[in-house]
Amino acid sequence: MSKTREGKTREDKTREGKTSEGVPMSIESILLPMFVQVALTFILLFWTIILRLRAVRRGDVGKHEIALREANWPPYVQQVSNAFHNAMEMPTLFYVVVLLALITKTLDVTLYVLMWMFVLSRILHAIIHVTSNRLDHRTPVFLIGAIALGLIWVIVIARVVLFPTL
């Protein structure tokens, strides 16, 4: 059994995922979209923290006004905070399905493209959210990501439940 320069056998690499030509995909490339989504979430988290601390220091909001999660933040602080919360909601389903696809060995180039569609839509959605926040721009981008994520789930479920030998 021949090993690659990373010390993996062809069977090990095949387990991780395949391109449309049947060429093995590395675990790093498979997980990269998930890592990018995680990075986006942390960027929004720390941006929210910085904006909230500034708002409290400047006296834009009193500690008693925000202690119980009342939405008394200045509008832009709330806008970035909402983008962070949004980055925590639907992506949870994304993380689960990526790991499920990896474990069940159902990853391929189709899922990989859909994964990147989801992540890129989430990045664009966050950019719109923290800038213009226009719903007529944000909603179509949100729907693209939701459809991509839904398709990922349908494909993984079909491959695991309906076509387990494919």
C-alpha positions as a Markdown table, in Angstrom:
| # | Residue | x | y | z |
|---|---|---|---|---|
| 1 | Met | 0.0 | 0.0 | 0.0 |
| 2 | Ser | 1.6 | 3.3 | -1.1 |
| 3 | Lys | 1.6 | 6.3 | 1.1 |
| 4 | Thr | 1.4 | 10.0 | 0.1 |
| 5 | Arg | 4.0 | 12.4 | 1.3 |
| 6 | Glu | 1.7 | 13.3 | 4.2 |
| 7 | Gly | 2.0 | 9.7 | 5.3 |
| 8 | Lys | -1.6 | 8.8 | 4.3 |
| 9 | Thr | -2.6 | 5.9 | 2.2 |
| 10 | Arg | -4.8 | 6.4 | -0.8 |
| 11 | Glu | -7.7 | 4.8 | 1.1 |
| 12 | Asp | -7.2 | 7.4 | 4.0 |
| 13 | Lys | -7.4 | 10.3 | 1.5 |
| 14 | Thr | -10.4 | 8.7 | -0.3 |
| 15 | Arg | -12.2 | 8.6 | 3.0 |
| 16 | Glu | -12.0 | 12.3 | 3.4 |
| 17 | Gly | -13.8 | 13.4 | 0.2 |
| 18 | Lys | -13.5 | 13.3 | -3.6 |
| 19 | Thr | -13.6 | 15.8 | -6.4 |
| 20 | Ser | -15.8 | 15.2 | -9.4 |
| 21 | Glu | -13.0 | 13.3 | -11.0 |
| 22 | Gly | -12.7 | 11.0 | -8.0 |
| 23 | Val | -9.4 | 12.7 | -6.9 |
| 24 | Pro | -9.2 | 12.8 | -3.1 |
| 25 | Met | -9.8 | 16.1 | -1.3 |
| 26 | Ser | -7.7 | 17.0 | 1.8 |
| 27 | Ile | -9.3 | 17.3 | 5.1 |
| 28 | Glu | -8.0 | 20.9 | 5.2 |
| 29 | Ser | -9.8 | 21.9 | 2.0 |
| 30 | Ile | -13.0 | 20.2 | 3.1 |
| 31 | Leu | -13.0 | 22.1 | 6.4 |
| 32 | Leu | -11.9 | 25.4 | 5.1 |
| 33 | Pro | -15.4 | 26.8 | 4.5 |
| 34 | Met | -16.3 | 25.9 | 8.0 |
| 35 | Phe | -13.2 | 27.6 | 9.4 |
| 36 | Val | -14.0 | 30.7 | 7.4 |
| 37 | Gln | -17.5 | 30.8 | 8.8 |
| 38 | Val | -16.1 | 30.4 | 12.3 |
| 39 | Ala | -13.7 | 33.3 | 11.6 |
| 40 | Leu | -16.6 | 35.5 | 10.5 |
| 41 | Thr | -18.5 | 34.7 | 13.7 |
| 42 | Phe | -15.5 | 35.7 | 15.9 |
| 43 | Ile | -14.9 | 38.9 | 13.9 |
| 44 | Leu | -18.5 | 39.9 | 14.5 |
| 45 | Leu | -18.3 | 38.8 | 18.2 |
| 46 | Phe | -15.2 | 40.9 | 18.9 |
| 47 | Trp | -16.5 | 43.9 | 16.9 |
| 48 | Thr | -19.8 | 43.7 | 18.9 |
| 49 | Ile | -17.8 | 43.6 | 22.2 |
| 50 | Ile | -15.7 | 46.6 | 21.2 |
| 51 | Leu | -18.7 | 48.7 | 20.1 |
| 52 | Arg | -20.6 | 47.8 | 23.3 |
| 53 | Leu | -17.7 | 48.7 | 25.5 |
| 54 | Arg | -17.3 | 52.0 | 23.7 |
| 55 | Ala | -21.0 | 52.8 | 24.0 |
| 56 | Val | -20.9 | 52.1 | 27.8 |
| 57 | Arg | -17.7 | 54.2 | 28.3 |
| 58 | Arg | -19.1 | 57.1 | 26.3 |
| 59 | Gly | -22.3 | 57.0 | 28.3 |
| 60 | Asp | -24.5 | 56.2 | 25.3 |
| 61 | Val | -26.1 | 53.5 | 27.3 |
| 62 | Gly | -26.2 | 52.8 | 31.0 |
| 63 | Lys | -25.2 | 49.5 | 32.5 |
| 64 | His | -28.6 | 49.2 | 34.1 |
| 65 | Glu | -30.2 | 49.6 | 30.7 |
| 66 | Ile | -28.4 | 46.6 | 29.2 |
| 67 | Ala | -27.9 | 44.3 | 32.2 |
| 68 | Leu | -30.9 | 42.1 | 31.3 |
| 69 | Arg | -30.3 | 42.1 | 27.5 |
| 70 | Glu | -32.7 | 44.9 | 26.8 |
| 71 | Ala | -32.1 | 46.3 | 23.4 |
| 72 | Asn | -31.1 | 49.8 | 24.5 |
| 73 | Trp | -27.9 | 49.9 | 22.5 |
| 74 | Pro | -27.3 | 52.7 | 20.0 |
| 75 | Pro | -28.6 | 51.6 | 16.6 |
| 76 | Tyr | -25.2 | 50.9 | 15.0 |
| 77 | Val | -24.1 | 48.8 | 18.0 |
| 78 | Gln | -27.4 | 46.9 | 17.8 |
| 79 | Gln | -26.9 | 46.4 | 14.0 |
| 80 | Val | -23.5 | 44.8 | 14.4 |
| 81 | Ser | -24.8 | 42.8 | 17.4 |
| 82 | Asn | -27.7 | 41.5 | 15.3 |
| 83 | Ala | -25.2 | 40.5 | 12.6 |
| 84 | Phe | -23.3 | 38.5 | 15.2 |
| 85 | His | -26.4 | 36.8 | 16.5 |
| 86 | Asn | -27.4 | 36.0 | 12.9 |
| 87 | Ala | -23.9 | 34.4 | 12.4 |
| 88 | Met | -24.7 | 32.1 | 15.3 |
| 89 | Glu | -28.1 | 30.9 | 14.1 |
| 90 | Met | -28.2 | 29.2 | 10.7 |
| 91 | Pro | -24.5 | 28.4 | 10.6 |
| 92 | Thr | -25.1 | 25.9 | 13.5 |
| 93 | Leu | -26.9 | 23.7 | 11.0 |
| 94 | Phe | -24.0 | 24.2 | 8.6 |
| 95 | Tyr | -21.4 | 23.0 | 11.1 |
| 96 | Val | -23.4 | 19.9 | 12.0 |
| 97 | Val | -24.0 | 18.9 | 8.3 |
| 98 | Val | -20.3 | 19.5 | 7.4 |
| 99 | Leu | -19.2 | 17.2 | 10.2 |
| 100 | Leu | -21.9 | 14.7 | 9.4 |
| 101 | Ala | -20.9 | 14.6 | 5.8 |
| 102 | Leu | -17.3 | 14.1 | 6.8 |
| 103 | Ile | -18.1 | 11.3 | 9.2 |
| 104 | Thr | -20.4 | 9.5 | 6.8 |
| 105 | Lys | -17.9 | 10.0 | 3.9 |
| 106 | Thr | -20.6 | 11.7 | 1.7 |
| 107 | Leu | -18.5 | 14.8 | 0.8 |
| 108 | Asp | -17.8 | 15.5 | -2.8 |
| 109 | Val | -17.3 | 18.5 | -5.1 |
| 110 | Thr | -21.1 | 19.2 | -5.2 |
| 111 | Leu | -21.2 | 19.6 | -1.4 |
| 112 | Tyr | -18.0 | 21.5 | -1.5 |
| 113 | Val | -19.4 | 24.1 | -3.9 |
| 114 | Leu | -22.6 | 24.4 | -1.9 |
| 115 | Met | -20.6 | 24.8 | 1.3 |
| 116 | Trp | -18.7 | 27.7 | -0.3 |
| 117 | Met | -21.9 | 29.2 | -1.6 |
| 118 | Phe | -23.3 | 29.1 | 1.9 |
| 119 | Val | -20.2 | 30.7 | 3.5 |
| 120 | Leu | -19.8 | 33.4 | 0.9 |
| 121 | Ser | -23.5 | 34.3 | 1.2 |
| 122 | Arg | -23.0 | 34.6 | 5.0 |
| 123 | Ile | -20.1 | 36.9 | 4.5 |
| 124 | Leu | -22.0 | 39.1 | 2.1 |
| 125 | His | -25.0 | 39.0 | 4.3 |
| 126 | Ala | -22.9 | 40.2 | 7.3 |
| 127 | Ile | -21.4 | 43.0 | 5.2 |
| 128 | Ile | -24.9 | 44.2 | 4.1 |
| 129 | His | -26.1 | 43.8 | 7.7 |
| 130 | Val | -23.4 | 46.0 | 9.2 |
| 131 | Thr | -23.4 | 48.6 | 6.4 |
| 132 | Ser | -26.6 | 49.6 | 4.5 |
| 133 | Asn | -28.7 | 46.9 | 6.3 |
| 134 | Arg | -31.2 | 47.1 | 3.4 |
| 135 | Leu | -33.6 | 44.2 | 3.6 |
| 136 | Asp | -34.1 | 44.3 | -0.2 |
| 137 | His | -30.4 | 43.4 | -0.5 |
| 138 | Arg | -30.0 | 41.3 | 2.6 |
| 139 | Thr | -33.0 | 39.0 | 2.0 |
| 140 | Pro | -31.9 | 37.5 | -1.4 |
| 141 | Val | -28.4 | 36.9 | -0.1 |
| 142 | Phe | -29.9 | 35.2 | 3.0 |
| 143 | Leu | -32.1 | 33.0 | 0.7 |
| 144 | Ile | -29.1 | 31.9 | -1.4 |
| 145 | Gly | -27.4 | 30.7 | 1.8 |
| 146 | Ala | -30.5 | 29.1 | 3.1 |
| 147 | Ile | -31.1 | 27.2 | -0.2 |
| 148 | Ala | -27.5 | 26.1 | -0.4 |
| 149 | Leu | -27.6 | 24.8 | 3.2 |
| 150 | Gly | -31.0 | 23.1 | 2.6 |
| 151 | Leu | -29.5 | 21.4 | -0.5 |
| 152 | Ile | -26.5 | 20.2 | 1.5 |
| 153 | Trp | -28.8 | 18.6 | 4.1 |
| 154 | Val | -31.0 | 17.0 | 1.4 |
| 155 | Ile | -28.0 | 15.5 | -0.4 |
| 156 | Val | -26.3 | 14.2 | 2.8 |
| 157 | Ile | -29.6 | 12.7 | 4.1 |
| 158 | Ala | -30.2 | 11.1 | 0.7 |
| 159 | Arg | -26.7 | 9.7 | 0.5 |
| 160 | Val | -26.9 | 8.3 | 4.1 |
| 161 | Val | -30.5 | 7.1 | 4.2 |
| 162 | Leu | -31.6 | 6.4 | 0.6 |
| 163 | Phe | -28.3 | 5.6 | -1.2 |
| 164 | Pro | -25.8 | 4.4 | 1.4 |
| 165 | Thr | -23.7 | 2.4 | -1.1 |
| 166 | Leu | -23.1 | 5.3 | -3.5 |
